[in-house]
Amino acid sequence: ILRSGSSSDFSFTLNYLLSSATNISSGQVGNSSLYSSKQSIMCDISAWEVLNLAIEQIKIRAAKSKRTRPSTTIAFAQTLDGSIAPRERCRLDISSKCSFRLLHSLRANHDAVLIGANTLAIDSPRLNVREQLPQRFQFGEPSQPRPVVVDSNLRCVDIEAIRLERPIFFSSYLSKSISWCDSERESKLQRWTTAEARIRSLGGDLRSCGLDAEGRCDLKECFELLASQYGIRTLLVEGGAGILQSCLELGLADQAVVTVRPCFLGGYNSMTRQLVRPLPLQQVVAASVGGDVVLIGQLNCDEVDEETQGRERVRFITADS
């Protein structure tokens, strides 16, 4: 199962399998429910290997990259037809319990987690680590990433409940002030003041950023501010669709972890418009995790390793790996 061959990895895996075997009769492995004894143990081990690969790759990218932005992983779940949410844009949990734990483990291994204002309003997420995969070392509380929200129009003022701790909000609201007429300027500035006070009450910061070509937050600038002002070296982007699309179009994504649930929905799609050209993943690994198929692959590989250019073969992780 393990590719690194280190004695610590082998020892952890052996101890985990042994401890899992004692819980088969009760239907529990750690804190996760079993589908069946063999399948569920392999489910967690496959997820653990995917996690290790993702962590290893993003740390390599962070170490080798000379860019002024964080090394970035995009992670999202979708159905076979590419749906990430119902057309009504309400909350729907698509991935399995094991995939959910994989996502939380990814959060624990990134400095920050970023979403858009729509996702904040619809899902009311906490963006913290609550239930992760079994770790090699589990002393104390898990590392908590810094939540980041891209909120062009200060929707945070109108959202009833925000459950984030120490969030960083980016908004291009003030950058639009050149188009404000005198009669509305005072009320619009008051909206900024209200938003700033609310975010500070959560222990967070509200930062102004520039506009992109479509009048929204300049994501590239936001990413650079995260690195220069907050020391964020690794960033996990969880959506929504517009944010994911922009990351791909602007070349801001270095790694993708895509969970595919084998079902159809016909809902809101993960891509909001067509890319200029197909964007292939490299060094692709596929694994069966809790009934889902998880794909992990690299982007922008030519920036750190010329040997990876053009490498698009897929490696599969199975129960017999």
Order of alpha helices (4+ residues) and beta strands (2+ residues): alpha-beta-beta-alpha-beta-beta-alpha-beta-alpha-beta-beta-alpha-beta-alpha-beta-alpha-beta-beta-beta-beta-beta
